[in-house]
Amino acid sequence: MLVLVVMFVLFRFGIRPPAPWSVVTLYMTIVLIAVLVYVSSDSDSWRSFLAPIRSTLVDDSKRPIRFALMVLIPLVVGYYAYSQAAARIEAPAELRAIHPAPPASISFKGKTLDVQGLDNPLRKDAANFRKHVAEGAVIYIKNCVYCHGDNLDGAGHFSHAFNPPPANFTDPGTIAMLQEAYLFWRIAKGGPGLPKESKPWNSVMPAWEDRLSAEDIWKVIMYLYDATGYQPRRWESHAAAPHPQVVEARRGGSFPLAFLVAPVGRVLAPPTEAQQPGDPAQGKIIYEKKCVLCHGEKGDADSPAAPQLDPKPRDFTKGKYKVRTSASGQPPTDSDLFGVISDGMPGTSMPAWKVLSEKDRWNLVAYVKSFAGGAFKEPPKAAALPKEVAASKESVARGKEMFEAIECNKCHGNAGRADGPSAPELKDDWGNPLRPANLTKPWLFRGGGSRLQVATRLVTGLMGTPMPSFIDSVEKPEDIWHVANYVRSLGPDRPDYATFMPVRAVAGEIPDDPAAPFWAQQPPANFSLAGQVIVDPRNFNPSIDGVTVRAVYSEAEIAFHLTWDDPTASKPDPKAKTFADQIALEFPATAGKEGERPYVLMGDGSDPVSLLLWTSDGGVGEATASGIGKIVPKMADAVKATGKAVFADGQYRLVIKRPRGSKDPNELAFPVGRFLSVAFMAWDGGAGETESRMSFSSWYYLRLEEPASARPYVIPPLVALLTVGLELLVVRGARRGAQGEQGGN
C-alpha cells in the first residue's frame, strides 16, 4: 500500500507539467501489476501479503476498520465515477514531431537546394563574419523579434497569442541540436512547409522565402548562433557546444558590432539588494549588445526597429521618462530607470531585461543617463503620495466622480476603453501619435497595474505625453487614491485566456440581440490576438488585441456572441483614411480534416478556409479564402449567416447565427460532439487596418457539447451501491472460508 501511495504522489505531483489523469491511471495500473507480480513470486510472500487483508475481513477485533473501509471505498469509487461521468471536456492532445526529418531537397525561389549536406556559404567569408552577423541582427529585429523576442527566448510581445509558442533559441533543445541547413529549411518554408508527422502543429511561422533572400536567411541564422553562444551542428558531428565569446571593439559601420557577441541568457548572476553605482563604460558595452537596435547608437531612437514600433523607443537624449517616482517635471531616479530596465514596459516592445545581471543593469542605468547628462545634474525630488486609501465601494464611487471631474474620460473614455473624444488628437513631445491607455486592461499599463503604481502615475504624470500630474487638480489629496481604486475596478488583474471553446446546448430560439440578458449568462472564452507581420502591408501595432466569445447551439442553428474593444465605430472614408471595422471567424473549408489544419492566415490554394464575416458597412457575410487577399465572398442565397451588432463606449458586441448543418458536404457544418477548429481575425478600420493589416489568433478547438443528461447523478450512486454489494460478498466469502478452516481443524 505504501508503494502505491508513494508512486501516486510521484506521478500526480512530481511530473511537470502535470500528467493527464489518463496517464496517471495507466502508470498506477502498471505499478499495481508489478506489486502483485512481486508479492506472488512464491507462496510464502503471497500468504504474507494476503494475511492482513484476510484479518481485516474476518476478525471481530478489526470491525471498526472494516466498517470504515466499507464506507470509504464506495465513496471513493463513486466519486471517481462522478468525475468520469461529469468530466470537463478539454481539447484533444496533439501528438506531433517537433523536429521532423527534413526533406532531401527543397525548391527555393525556383531553384532546387539539396538540404542534406548543405552548408552556410557565408561562413566561408571569415573576413566579413561580423558584418554578416550584424546584418542578420537587423533582419531579425525587423522581422522576428515580435514573436521570438529580444532575448531570443520565444517571449516576444506577440508570443502570448500563439499556440504552440515561438521557438526559444536559447534552449539547448532547439538550434543547438540542428544543422544550419535545417534552420534554413524551417525559416524558408515555415509552418506551411511542415510534413504530415508534425501536424496539427498550428505553427504561425511563415514561409520567409516570400520576403527574404537566401543570403538574408543565412545571415539571420549566423546571428542566432552567435547571439546564443551555440555552434551549429556539422554534418560530420553529433553535438553542439557553446563557443567562446570575446567582446570586440566597434569596427565602424552605421551600428556597433559589439552587441552581437554576448550569449543571450548566459549572463545571469545572483541578485543583490542594495543600489549599486553604475559604470557608464561597462554600460556602453551592454547597451551596444542589447539596446542599440531599438534605441539607436546615439540614444535618440534613430534605429532600424523604430519605424515599426508603436509607441516609439525612448529617445534618451531628452531626459524625459514616463515612469518615475520623482515629482512632476523631474527626471527619474536611478531606481526608476533600473526598474524599467528590469521589468520592461508592458504593452510595448520593451522587454524585461532580468536576463542581465543586476550589475549590468546598474551599468546600463549609468550609461543611459549619459545621453542627457544635463537633465541629471541635480538629484531628482521624490513625489509625495497622499496617505493610502483602501479600496471600497465608497472609494470606487468617489473615484468615478473625480474621474469625470478632472476629465480623465476625455482621453480614456467613459468606460475607460481609450475612446474619449480627445484620443484621436493625442501626440507625444516628439510629435508621434499617442494612444491613451485602455484602463480595462491593467496588465498593459506602462508603469504597472497595481493600485500604488496607478496612484503614482496620477501624482507624477507621464513626462513627454499629454498626461499631466493631477495632484493639484483633485479636490482633496486623498482623491488620488479614490481615482486609482476606481481605475483598478474597471478590469481584472490579468486576462484569463482560453485554450478551448465549449459550445453549450440550449432550447428554443437563440436571441440575436447582443445586449440580451441571455448572453450574460453564457460562459465567456477569451482569445488573444496578435498583429499580422508576415504579408505586406504588415500590422506591427494592432489596435485589437483580444476577443471574448460566447457560443451556444440549438437543434437548428449555432450562434456566436463576440465582444471586442475598438475606440471608434468606423466606416470607410477615403478623406479620413479610415476603413470598415471587421471581424471574422475562420474554419477549415474541408470537413473532417481537423488533424491537418490549413495555414492559419486564411489557408492557401491547396487547403482553403471558410469565413464568417462581419463588417461595419455591410453586416454579416460568408466567404472562402485561399490566402490573404484571396477572399471569395458568397452571394445572395449562398449566405446562410445572419447577425446584429451594437457599439457603445469603445466596445463592439456582435451575434452571428448560422444553420448548423448542410446537405452539401462542402458546406460549413457544426456536428455535435466533434472537435472543430476555429480562429479569429479583426480589423480596426479607424486605425487604418484593412486587408492584411489586421490582428489574428492561432487555431483553437471548439466543440458542441452534448445536451445535459442525468448520467453524472445516476451512475455514481449505482456504482457505489454495486461496490457495497461486492464488499458484502467478499466479506461473507472470507468469513465462511475462515469458519470452514476452523471446523476442519
N, C-alpha and C positions, 0 to 999 in steps of 0.2 A: 504493500500500500504506500509506504514511504517513497519507494521508487517512482510510482505512478504520480504522486503529488509533486515530487521534485521535477520530474520531466514535464508535467503540465505547466508548472510555473515557468520553467525554462522556455518551453515552446510559446507560451502565451505572452510572456513579458520580456523574455530575453532576446527575442528576434526583432531587429529594427531594419526596415519598417515592419510593423506588426503583421504577422502572417494571417491570412484569412482563416475563418473558423473551419472551413473545409480542409485546409492543410493541417491545422492543429488536430482535427479529428483523425485524419489519416495517420499522422505521426503517433498519436496516442494509441491507435489500434495496433500499429506495428510494435510499440513498446509493450503493450499488453500481451500480444502474442509471444514476444521474446521472453517476457517474465514467465508465462505459462510453460513455454518450452524448457526454460531453465529449471523450474521447480518440479517438472515432471520427468526430469532426466533419469531418476531412479525412484524406486518405490518408497524408500525411506524419506527422501526430501518431499515427495508428493504427500505422504501421510502427515509430515510435519507442517506442510502448507495448509492442508485441509483441517488439521486439528482445531485451531482457534475458531475457524468458521463453523465447524460442526458443534463446538462447545457453545457458541453464541446461539445456535438454533435450538439446542435441546436442553441445556442446563437451566434449571429453575432459578439459580442464582444470577443468571445473566438476563433475566426477564426485562428489567428496565432498559438495558442496552438493546435487546431485541425489539422492544416496543418502539424505542426512539428510531432505530433503523427502518422499521416497517412504516413509520410515518415519514421519515426524511427521504427515503429512496423514491416513493411515489411522487412526492413534491418535486424532487429534482427532475425526475423523468417527465412529469407533467409540464414543468417549466421549459424543459428542452423542447417538448412537443409544441408548446405555445410559441417559442422563439422561432421554430421552423415554420409553423403554420402562419404566423404573422410577420415573417421575416421581411425586412425592408428591402425592396428591390434596388440593386446597385448596378452600375454599368458593368458589362462583362469585362473580364481581364483580357488584355490584348497581348498575346504572345508573339514576339517578332524578333528577328535578328538585328541587334543594334549595329554591329559592324558586319554587314553581309559581304560575301565574297565579291570582289569587283569583276566586271566583265573583262574578257581578254582584250577587247578594244572598244573604243567609243568614237563617235563622229563629233567633231568639234568645228563648228563654222565651216562645214563642208569637207573637212579633212578627217581622215581616219588616223587615230592615235592608238598605238599599242600600249595598253596600260601596264601589262606585265613587262617589267624591266625598264619602265620609263623613269628617267631622272630629270631633276630640275636643271634646265640648261643654264640658268643664271648663276648657279653655284660654281660654274667653271670660270666665271669672270670675277676672280678674287679681288682684283683691284677696285672694283666698284661694289663690293659686297655691302658696305654701309649705305651707299646710295640706294641700292635696291631695297634694303630693309626700310630705310626712311620713306621711300615712295610707297612701299607696301603699307606702312603705318598710316599714311594719308588716305590711301584707298580704304583701309579698314575703318578709319574714323568717319568716312563719308558714307559707308555702306553697311558696315557690320556691327558697329558699336551699339545700335539701338536694341539689338537682341542679345548679342554676346557680351556687351559691357566693356567699360574702360579697362577693367581688370582682367578681361578675357575669361571671366568666370561664369559666363552664361547668365549674368544678372543685369542685363541692360534694362533701360526703363520701359521697354515693351515686353520684357520676358514673362511677366506675370500673366499675360494674356494668352500664352501658348502652352499647349499640352500635346506632345512632350515639350519640356523646356529646352531652350537653346543649349548647345553643347558647351560644357565647361572645359576650356582648353588647358586650364591649369591642373586638371585631374589627370593623374598618371595613367588612367584607363582610357584616355582619348588619343590625342595626337602622338603621345609618347610611344604608343604601340604600333603606329602606322607609318607606311612609306609616304613620301611626298606625292607620289603618283596617285595614291588612294585619295588624299585630300583634293588633288586636282579634279579627280572624277566626281567627288561629292560636291565640291563647290560649283563645278561646271554644270552638273545635271540636277543638283538639288533634290528636293522631295519628289518631284515628278519622275526622276530617273531611278528611284529605288526599285530593286527587284521584288518579286512577289513574297519572298520569305521575310521581308521587312514590312509587310502590310498587315493590318492597317496601322501605318506609322503616324499619320496625321501631320507629318512634318510640313511646316510653312516655309522651310528653306527653299528659296527659289533656285531656278536654273540660271546661274550668273553668267553663263556663256552669252546670254542675250545682251548683257551690259558691259562685261569685262573682256578684255583681250586675254589671250593665253599668257602673255607676259605679265599682265596685271595680276592674274591669279597666282602665278609663280611668286611674284613679289609679296603678295599677301601671305602666302604660305611661309616664305622666308621670315616675315615679320612675326608670325605666330610662334614659330620655333625659337626665334631669337628672344622674343619677349617673355616666353615661358621658361626658357632655360633648358629646353629639351633638344636633343639631337634627333633628327628623323631616322627611322629605321632604314637601313640599307638593304638592298635585295639579298645581299650575301650574309646579313647579320640577323640576329634574333632578339636583340634587346636595344633599348634606348636608355640613355642616361643624360642627366643634365650636363651641359658643357660649361666650362669656366667662363665667368663674366668679368670683363675688365672695363672700368669706367674710362671712356675716352674723352678727350677734349674735343671741342667743336672743330669741325674741319671746313667750315664755310657752308654756303648754300643758304636758302631762304629760311630754313628751320634747323635748329641744332640737332645733332645726331646722338647726343649722349642719352637722350630719353629712351633710346632703343636697347639699352644694354643690361638693364636690371631685370631679373626674372620676376614676373608677376606672382604675388602670393608667397614670396620666399624671403621677405624682409621683416617678418613679424618678430617682435621682441616682447618680453614681459612688460606690461604697462607699469608706469609709476604714477603716483597720485599728485605729487606736487608740481606746480607750474615750473617749467624749465626755461632758462634763457636760450633763445634760438640762435643758430649760427647762419647768417644770410648766405655765406659762401657755400655751405653744405646744402642749404635750402635751394639754392640755384640749381645744383645738380639734380635734386629730386624734382624740382619744377620742370626742368628740361626733359626729364624722363616721363613724367606723368601728366603735366598740365598744359604744355605748350600748344598741343594740337587744338585745344579749345580756347584758351585764354591768350594765345599769341606769344611770340618771342619777347615782345616789349610789354606784355601785360595789358595791352589795350584792346583785347578781344578781336584783333585782326588776325584771323586764323582760318585754316581750311574748313573747320567744322562750323564756324559761326553762321554762315548763310543759311544753314539748315536747322538751326536751333531756335526755339522759342519757349521761354524767354532767352535772350541772347546771353552768352557767357559774360561774367562780370568784367568790366573794364577797371582794372586795379589802379590805373593812373589817376583817377579822380578822387580816390579815397572815400567813395560813397558806398555804403553797405546797407542792405535791407535789415538783416537780422543782427540785432545788437541788444545789449543790456545797458548801453550808455544813453545819456539824455538826448533829447531831440536835437538834431544838428551836430552831434558829436560823432567822431569816428568810433569804430568798435574797439573793445578791449582785446588784448591778446587772447583771452579765454573765449571771447566771441568768435574770433577767427578760427581758433583751434576747434571749437565745437562744430562750425560749418564744415571744415575740412574732414573732421572725424565722422560726422553724421550725414553729410551730404545735404542736398536741398530737395525735399520731396516734391514731386510734380515737375521736376526739371531734369536735364541730362547730367546734372552734377551728382556723382555717386558718393557714397560713404567711403572714405579712404582709410578705414581702420586696418586695411591690409598693410599699411605702412606702420613702422614702429612709432611709438609715441615721440621719441626723439626726432625722427624725421619730420613728423607733423609740426613740432615746435620750430624746427629749422625752416619749414615752409612758411610758417607764420612770419618769421623774421624777414624772409626774402620777399614775400608778397607785400609787406608794409613798405619795402624799399622802393616800390614803383610809385608811391605817392608819399615820399618822405615828409613833405611839408605838412601833411594832414595829421601826422603822428608826433609832432614836436612836443606837444603837451599831453600829459596823461588825460584820457577822457573822463568826464564826470559821469558817475553812475546815475541811472534813472531811479527815482524814488517811487516805489509802488505803494499804493494805499494799503491799509490793513485788509487782509483777505476776508472775503465774504463767502461763506459756504453756499453751494448750490442748493436751491429750494424752489418750490413752486412760486413763492412770493418773489424770490430773487429773479427768476426767469421772467415773470410778468413785468417786473420793473425794468429788466434788461431790454425787453421788447419795446417798452415805451421809450427808453432812451435811444435804442437803435434807430427808431424813427425820428426822434427829436434831433439827434446830431446828424441825421440824413445819411446814415450808412446805406439805406436802401436805394439811394440814388445810383450807387455803383453796384452794390451786391444784390439788389432786388428785394422785393417784399418778403419772399420766402428764402432769400439767401442764395439763390441759384445763379448769381452773376449776370442777371438780366435787367439791371437797373437802367434807367434812361440815359445815364451818363456813360455807361460801359463802352459803347462803340467809339467814344471820343478819347479814351484814356491813352496817354503816352508817357513813357519814362523820360528822364532828363536827357537822354540821348536821341529822343525823337522816335523811338521804337513803339509800335502799338503794344498796348498792355491789357491783358485780360484780368479783371478782378477775380478774386478767389471765389470758388463755389463753396459757400460756408456749410453746405450739407455733406462735404467730403473732407473732414479734418485731417485724414491721413495724407492729404496733399498740401496742407498748409506749409509754406516755405520754412517757417521757423519752428514747426512742430505744432501739434494739435491739442496739447494739454491746456487746462484752464490757466495755469501760470503763464504758459507761453503766449496764449491769446491775450491775456491781460497785459503782458509785457509789450506786445506789438501795439496795443492800443495806447500805451503810455509813450513809447519811443517813436511810433510811426515807422514807416518804411522809407528810409532815405533814398532819394533818386526816383521816387514814384509819387503819384498824386496822393498817396495815403499819408495824412499828417498825424501828429500826436493829438490825442483827444482829451488829454488830462485837463486842459483849460476849457474844453467845450461842454463837458458834462456838468450837471447841476451841483453834484457833490463828488468828492474824490472816490468814494466807495462805489459810485455808479460804474466805474471802470470794471469792477468785478461783476456787477449785475449784467452788463453787456457781454462780458466774457462767458458768464453762465448761460445767457440766452443763446449766444453763438454756438456753444457746445451742445445745446439741446436740439439743434437743428439736424444733426446726423449722428450715426453710430461711430464708435471709435475706429473700427476697421470694417471693410467690406467683407461680407460672407459669400465668397464666390462659390457657385455650384459647379459640380462636375457631371451632373446628370439631371435631366428634366423629366420628372414623372408627370403624366397627363391623367387627371382624375376623371372618373366616370360620373356623369350627372344625369338626372332625369328631367325631361321636359325641355322647353325652349331655352336656349342659351342667350342671355341678353347681349345685344350689340352695342349698348351704351357703355363707353369706357368708365363712366363715373358711377355706374350702378353698384349698390352695396354688395351685390353678389360677388364682384371681383375682389373686394377687400377680404372676403372670407376664404379665398383660394391661396395656397402657399406660394410664395414667390421664389424664383430661382434667378440669381444674379450672375450675369456673364460679363467678363471683362473684354474690352475691345482695344485694339492697337492700331496705330497708323499703318497704312499701306505704303511701304517704302521700296517697292520692288519694280513696279511698272510706272513709267512716266505718264503724266506728272505725278510725282510722289507726294505723300502727305506725312511730313515729318512731325507735325504738331496737330494731331487730331483734336477736334472740338468735342467729339462724343467719345467717352472712354468706357461706357458700360451700358447695358440694357437689362432691365428686370422683366422677366417673362412669367406669366401665369397661364396655364393651359388646361383645358377641360375638353371632354368629348361626350356626345350623346350617341344614340343609335344611328343617327343620320349624318352628323357633322362633327367637325373638330373646330375649336376656337382658340386663338392665341391673343392674350392681352399683353401688350408691350408698353413699357414705361421707360422714357429716357429724357435726360436733361438736354435742353437746347436753348441758348439765350434768346433766340428770336424765332418767330414763326415766319419763315421766308418763302417768297415766291420769286420766280425768275424775273430779273430786272437788269437788262444789259447796261443801263447807265450806272446803276449801283454795283455792278459786277457781282450780283447775287444769283443764286440758283434755287431750285426747289429743294426743300428738305425731303429726305428719303430714308426709308429703312427697308430691309429685305431679310426674309428667312430663306435659307438655301438648303436644298435636299438633293441627294443623288438622283439623277434622272432615271436611272435603271434600277428597277425594284429587285430586291434580293441580292444586292452586291454590297451590303454593309461592310463586309470584310475587305473590300477593295474600294475605298472611298476615292472620289475624284479629288484632284488638287483643289484645296480649299478656296483659292481665288477664282471662283466661277468655273472650275474644271478646265478641260481642254477639248480638242477636236475628237479624241478617242473616248473620252469619258465626260460627258456634259453634266450639267446640273439643272434642276428646276428651281424657280424662284417665285416666292410670294412677295409682291412688292407693294409699297405704299409711297406715294409722292404727294406733297402738299398741294400740287396744282392738278393732279389727275386722279387722286383716290387710289383704291386698291386695284391691282392688276396681277397678271401672271406672265411668266416668260421662261424660256430656256436659254442657257448660256453655255458657250464652249470656250470661255476665256474672257478676261476683262476687255470690254469694248466689243464683245461678240455676243450681244444680247438680242434675242429674237422675241419680241412681245407677242403674246397671244391676243387674238382679236375677237370681238363680239361674243358669240355663244361659247367660244372655247375658254373664256374666263369664267371659272366657277366660283371664285372667291368674292366675298363682299366684305365691307368693313366701314368703320366710322372712327374718326379721330377727334380729340379735343386738345386744346393748348391753353395753358394757364400758368402764370408765374414761372416761366422758364422751363416748362416741362410738357412733353407730349404724352398722351395716353391714347392708345390705339387698340381696337379689337379687329382682328381678321378672322372671318369664318369661312369654312370651305367644306363641301361634302367629303366624307371620309373615304368613300370607295368609288371605283370607276369600272365600267365594263372593259375599257381599253387597258390592256396590260402595260402599255407605255405611259399611262397617265399616273399622276401622283396619287398615292393611296396610303391610308393610315390604318392598318390592321391592328387588332387588339393583341397584346402580349408579345409583340416583337420589338427588338431593339432597332430603332431607326436613327439615322444620322441627321443632324441639323447644325447649321452655322448661321451667323448673323453678320450683317453689314449695315452701316449707317453713314449718312451724309448730312452735314450741316451746311445747307446752301448759303446761309448768311455769312459763313466764314469762307466762302468761295470753294466749297467742296462739291465736286461733281465728277462723274465717271470714275477714273482710277484714284482720284483724291478722295479717299474715304477711310473709315476705320472698319476693322473686321475682327472676327474671332476665329479660334480653332474649331475643328469639328467636335461636336458633343453628341451624346446619345439622348434620345427621348424614347419613352415607352408608354403606350396606352395601357393603364393598369386595368386588370380585370375588375368588374363590379364587386363591391364589398360583399363578403359572404360571412356566414356564421362559423366557418371552419376554425378560426382561432379560438372560439369559445366553446366548441363542441368536442373537437379532437382531444385537447389536453385532459379534460375530465375523464373521457373514455380511456385514454392511455393510462392515467393514474389509477383508475379502478381496475383495469386489466393487470397492472403491476401489483396492486394489492392482492388480487386473486392468485397470481403466480407466487407471491410471497407466502400466502397461506398454504398453497400446495407444497412448496418447498419445505416449510417448517413442519407441516404434517408428515411428509415423507421422511424427513430426518428423524422426527420423534418416533415414528413407527419402526424405523430401522434400528434406532437405539434400543427400543423396547424388545425387538426381536433378538438383538445380541444379548441383552440381559437374560431373556427367557432361555436362550440356548446355553447360557452359562449356568 
